[in-house]
């Protein structure tokens, strides 16, 4: 199906090789198994340039518990460091 919604298009950005880059964005939520295509038409092209994208499941889409565990361990180590630093600061002030 052809997308008829409004999309945002940025101003052309010139590259060093005298070409330019222009980006068009359309917000949507891809669903597993969907297939999308992007076609570009330009006067310098003999036919539209089309790129096909199919949505596949990825391990990156579900980070799991790894980042949470890493964050929790880092927070715990940091709190122990603050507690130890406070303890030694107080002990050092008592000795002098």
FENVENMO-V983473 format. One record per residue. N is the residue number from 1. RES is the residue in one small letter. OMEGA is omega in radians with two decimals (NA if undefined). Layout:
n->N res->RES omega->OMEGA
n->N res->RES omega->OMEGA
//
This chain:
n->1 res->x omega->3.11
n->2 res->x omega->3.13
n->3 res->x omega->-3.12
n->4 res->x omega->-3.14
n->5 res->x omega->3.07
n->6 res->x omega->3.05
n->7 res->x omega->3.13
n->8 res->x omega->-3.14
n->9 res->x omega->3.14
n->10 res->x omega->3.11
n->11 res->x omega->3.12
n->12 res->x omega->3.13
n->13 res->x omega->-3.10
n->14 res->x omega->3.05
n->15 res->x omega->-3.11
n->16 res->x omega->-3.10
n->17 res->x omega->3.11
n->18 res->x omega->3.00
n->19 res->x omega->3.08
n->20 res->x omega->3.11
n->21 res->x omega->3.07
n->22 res->x omega->-3.05
n->23 res->x omega->3.03
n->24 res->x omega->-3.11
n->25 res->x omega->3.06
n->26 res->x omega->-3.10
n->27 res->x omega->3.07
n->28 res->x omega->3.11
n->29 res->x omega->-3.14
n->30 res->x omega->3.11
n->31 res->x omega->-3.14
n->32 res->x omega->-3.14
n->33 res->x omega->3.12
n->34 res->x omega->3.05
n->35 res->x omega->-3.12
n->36 res->x omega->3.05
n->37 res->x omega->3.09
n->38 res->x omega->-3.13
n->39 res->x omega->3.12
n->40 res->x omega->3.07
n->41 res->x omega->3.12
n->42 res->x omega->-3.09
n->43 res->x omega->-3.13
n->44 res->x omega->3.12
n->45 res->x omega->3.11
n->46 res->x omega->3.06
n->47 res->x omega->-3.14
n->48 res->x omega->3.09
n->49 res->x omega->-3.06
n->50 res->x omega->3.08
n->51 res->x omega->-3.13
n->52 res->x omega->3.08
n->53 res->x omega->3.01
n->54 res->x omega->-3.05
n->55 res->x omega->3.12
n->56 res->x omega->3.08
n->57 res->x omega->-3.12
n->58 res->x omega->3.09
n->59 res->x omega->-3.13
n->60 res->x omega->-3.10
n->61 res->x omega->3.12
n->62 res->x omega->-3.05
n->63 res->x omega->3.13
n->64 res->x omega->-3.07
n->65 res->x omega->-3.09
n->66 res->x omega->-3.13
n->67 res->x omega->3.13
n->68 res->x omega->3.12
n->69 res->x omega->3.13
n->70 res->x omega->3.12
n->71 res->x omega->3.14
n->72 res->x omega->3.11
n->73 res->x omega->3.12
n->74 res->x omega->3.11
n->75 res->x omega->3.14
n->76 res->x omega->3.12
n->77 res->x omega->3.10
n->78 res->x omega->3.12
n->79 res->x omega->3.07
n->80 res->x omega->3.10
n->81 res->x omega->3.10
n->82 res->x omega->-3.14
n->83 res->x omega->3.14
n->84 res->x omega->3.12
n->85 res->x omega->3.10
n->86 res->x omega->3.13
n->87 res->x omega->-3.12
n->88 res->x omega->3.09
n->89 res->x omega->3.13
n->90 res->x omega->3.13
n->91 res->x omega->-3.14
n->92 res->x omega->3.11
n->93 res->x omega->3.13
n->94 res->x omega->-3.08
n->95 res->x omega->-3.06
n->96 res->x omega->NA
//
